Amino acid sequence: MKLVAWSQNMTSETAKAAGASLVSKEQLFEHADILTIHLVLSSRTRGLVGAAELARMKPTARLINASRGPIVDEQALISVLEKRQIAGAAIDVFDIEPLASSHPFRTLDNILATPHIGYVSHGLYKTFYEDTVSNIRKWLDTQ
């Protein structure tokens, strides 16, 4: 797999340290087969992925957003999915949560939409519970 990355703050050195090649934002959307978003929502990232970026994606590409809904222009994503301009998307964040029962994401067959649980894994839950028990023990030891 060839890993490419782009960020407003990324340098070639930080990309290389992560095993990736730094590319421009345009190149990222043009070349990625699987494009994943890993950003916090801020004034700089709100609407960062809009119609122009989605139009650059290959028809075989897939978009994954488990960061924050408003980073991706929801209406633009719906449009490219309805027109099958990209192969699909997987998202667990939305502009408005919970997702309305009439929302197009609920009926499109080329999207995997889940509640905001993309972070859930056995290992992560193991860490959560072990940390919780450890913190309770530490608190009890001070009482």
C-alpha positions as a Markdown table, in Angstrom:
| # | Residue | x | y | z |
|---|---|---|---|---|
| 1 | Met | 0.0 | 0.0 | 0.0 |
| 2 | Lys | 1.2 | 3.5 | -0.8 |
| 3 | Leu | 0.3 | 5.8 | 2.0 |
| 4 | Val | -0.1 | 9.5 | 1.1 |
| 5 | Ala | -1.1 | 12.3 | 3.5 |
| 6 | Trp | -2.0 | 16.0 | 3.6 |
| 7 | Ser | -2.6 | 18.4 | 6.3 |
| 8 | Gln | -2.5 | 22.2 | 6.7 |
| 9 | Asn | 0.3 | 21.6 | 9.2 |
| 10 | Met | 2.1 | 18.6 | 7.9 |
| 11 | Thr | 5.7 | 18.6 | 6.7 |
| 12 | Ser | 7.5 | 16.1 | 4.6 |
| 13 | Glu | 9.4 | 15.0 | 7.6 |
| 14 | Thr | 6.3 | 14.3 | 9.7 |
| 15 | Ala | 4.7 | 12.5 | 6.8 |
| 16 | Lys | 7.8 | 10.4 | 6.3 |
| 17 | Ala | 8.0 | 9.5 | 10.0 |
| 18 | Ala | 4.5 | 8.1 | 9.7 |
| 19 | Gly | 5.4 | 6.1 | 6.6 |
| 20 | Ala | 3.6 | 8.4 | 4.2 |
| 21 | Ser | 4.5 | 10.7 | 1.4 |
| 22 | Leu | 3.3 | 14.3 | 1.7 |
| 23 | Val | 1.1 | 15.4 | -1.2 |
| 24 | Ser | -1.0 | 18.4 | -2.0 |
| 25 | Lys | -4.7 | 18.5 | -1.0 |
| 26 | Glu | -5.6 | 18.2 | -4.6 |
| 27 | Gln | -3.3 | 15.2 | -5.1 |
| 28 | Leu | -4.8 | 13.5 | -2.0 |
| 29 | Phe | -8.3 | 13.6 | -3.4 |
| 30 | Glu | -7.2 | 12.7 | -6.9 |
| 31 | His | -5.1 | 9.7 | -6.0 |
| 32 | Ala | -6.5 | 8.1 | -2.8 |
| 33 | Asp | -8.4 | 4.9 | -3.1 |
| 34 | Ile | -9.5 | 5.2 | 0.6 |
| 35 | Leu | -9.5 | 8.7 | 1.9 |
| 36 | Thr | -9.8 | 8.9 | 5.7 |
| 37 | Ile | -10.3 | 12.1 | 7.7 |
| 38 | His | -8.5 | 12.6 | 11.0 |
| 39 | Leu | -9.1 | 16.2 | 12.1 |
| 40 | Val | -10.6 | 18.2 | 14.9 |
| 41 | Leu | -13.5 | 20.5 | 14.0 |
| 42 | Ser | -12.4 | 24.1 | 13.9 |
| 43 | Ser | -12.9 | 27.2 | 11.9 |
| 44 | Arg | -10.1 | 26.0 | 9.6 |
| 45 | Thr | -11.6 | 22.5 | 9.1 |
| 46 | Arg | -15.3 | 23.2 | 8.9 |
| 47 | Gly | -16.3 | 22.5 | 5.3 |
| 48 | Leu | -12.8 | 21.5 | 4.4 |
| 49 | Val | -14.1 | 18.7 | 2.1 |
| 50 | Gly | -16.7 | 20.2 | -0.2 |
| 51 | Ala | -18.0 | 19.6 | -3.7 |
| 52 | Ala | -14.7 | 20.6 | -5.4 |
| 53 | Glu | -12.7 | 18.1 | -3.3 |
| 54 | Leu | -15.2 | 15.3 | -3.8 |
| 55 | Ala | -15.3 | 15.9 | -7.5 |
| 56 | Arg | -11.6 | 15.2 | -7.6 |
| 57 | Met | -12.0 | 11.7 | -6.2 |
| 58 | Lys | -11.8 | 8.6 | -8.4 |
| 59 | Pro | -15.1 | 6.8 | -9.1 |
| 60 | Thr | -13.6 | 3.8 | -7.3 |
| 61 | Ala | -12.6 | 5.7 | -4.2 |
| 62 | Arg | -14.2 | 5.7 | -0.8 |
| 63 | Leu | -14.4 | 8.4 | 1.8 |
| 64 | Ile | -14.2 | 7.7 | 5.5 |
| 65 | Asn | -15.1 | 10.3 | 8.1 |
| 66 | Ala | -15.1 | 9.4 | 11.8 |
| 67 | Ser | -13.9 | 12.8 | 12.9 |
| 68 | Arg | -16.6 | 15.4 | 12.9 |
| 69 | Gly | -19.6 | 15.7 | 10.5 |
| 70 | Pro | -19.2 | 19.4 | 9.5 |
| 71 | Ile | -15.7 | 18.8 | 8.1 |
| 72 | Val | -17.4 | 17.3 | 5.1 |
| 73 | Asp | -20.1 | 19.2 | 3.2 |
| 74 | Glu | -23.0 | 16.8 | 3.9 |
| 75 | Gln | -25.1 | 17.9 | 0.9 |
| 76 | Ala | -22.1 | 17.6 | -1.5 |
| 77 | Leu | -21.4 | 14.1 | -0.1 |
| 78 | Ile | -25.0 | 13.1 | -0.6 |
| 79 | Ser | -24.9 | 14.4 | -4.2 |
| 80 | Val | -21.7 | 12.5 | -5.2 |
| 81 | Leu | -23.1 | 9.3 | -3.6 |
| 82 | Glu | -26.5 | 9.7 | -5.3 |
| 83 | Lys | -24.8 | 10.2 | -8.7 |
| 84 | Arg | -22.3 | 7.4 | -7.9 |
| 85 | Gln | -19.4 | 9.7 | -8.6 |
| 86 | Ile | -17.4 | 7.8 | -5.9 |
| 87 | Ala | -17.8 | 4.2 | -4.9 |
| 88 | Gly | -19.0 | 4.9 | -1.4 |
| 89 | Ala | -18.5 | 6.4 | 2.1 |
| 90 | Ala | -18.4 | 5.3 | 5.7 |
| 91 | Ile | -19.3 | 7.8 | 8.3 |
| 92 | Asp | -20.2 | 7.8 | 11.9 |
| 93 | Val | -20.5 | 11.6 | 12.4 |
| 94 | Phe | -23.2 | 13.9 | 11.0 |
| 95 | Asp | -24.1 | 17.6 | 10.9 |
| 96 | Ile | -27.1 | 16.9 | 13.1 |
| 97 | Glu | -27.1 | 14.0 | 15.5 |
| 98 | Pro | -29.0 | 11.8 | 15.9 |
| 99 | Leu | -29.5 | 11.3 | 12.2 |
| 100 | Ala | -33.2 | 12.1 | 11.2 |
| 101 | Ser | -35.2 | 9.0 | 10.1 |
| 102 | Ser | -35.8 | 10.6 | 6.7 |
| 103 | His | -32.1 | 11.5 | 6.0 |
| 104 | Pro | -30.7 | 10.3 | 2.7 |
| 105 | Phe | -27.8 | 8.5 | 4.5 |
| 106 | Arg | -30.4 | 6.0 | 5.7 |
| 107 | Thr | -31.4 | 4.9 | 2.2 |
| 108 | Leu | -28.3 | 5.2 | 0.0 |
| 109 | Asp | -26.8 | 1.8 | -0.7 |
| 110 | Asn | -23.3 | 3.1 | -1.1 |
| 111 | Ile | -22.8 | 4.4 | 2.4 |
| 112 | Leu | -22.1 | 2.8 | 5.7 |
| 113 | Ala | -23.5 | 5.1 | 8.4 |
| 114 | Thr | -23.3 | 4.2 | 12.1 |
| 115 | Pro | -23.6 | 6.2 | 15.3 |
| 116 | His | -20.4 | 7.8 | 16.5 |
| 117 | Ile | -18.7 | 4.5 | 17.4 |
| 118 | Gly | -15.9 | 4.2 | 14.9 |
| 119 | Tyr | -13.4 | 4.3 | 17.7 |
| 120 | Val | -14.8 | 1.2 | 19.4 |
| 121 | Ser | -12.6 | -1.8 | 19.5 |
| 122 | His | -11.9 | -4.6 | 22.0 |
| 123 | Gly | -8.5 | -3.1 | 22.8 |
| 124 | Leu | -9.8 | 0.4 | 23.4 |
| 125 | Tyr | -12.6 | -0.8 | 25.7 |
| 126 | Lys | -10.1 | -3.0 | 27.6 |
| 127 | Thr | -8.0 | 0.2 | 28.1 |
| 128 | Phe | -11.1 | 2.3 | 29.2 |
| 129 | Tyr | -12.2 | -0.3 | 31.8 |
| 130 | Glu | -8.7 | -1.0 | 33.1 |
| 131 | Asp | -8.0 | 2.7 | 33.4 |
| 132 | Thr | -11.4 | 3.2 | 35.2 |
| 133 | Val | -10.7 | 0.5 | 37.7 |
| 134 | Ser | -7.2 | 1.8 | 38.3 |
| 135 | Asn | -8.5 | 5.3 | 38.9 |
| 136 | Ile | -11.2 | 4.0 | 41.3 |
| 137 | Arg | -8.5 | 2.0 | 43.2 |
| 138 | Lys | -6.3 | 5.1 | 43.4 |
| 139 | Trp | -9.2 | 7.2 | 44.7 |
| 140 | Leu | -10.2 | 4.5 | 47.3 |
| 141 | Asp | -6.5 | 4.4 | 48.5 |
| 142 | Thr | -6.7 | 8.1 | 49.3 |
| 143 | Gln | -9.9 | 7.8 | 51.4 |
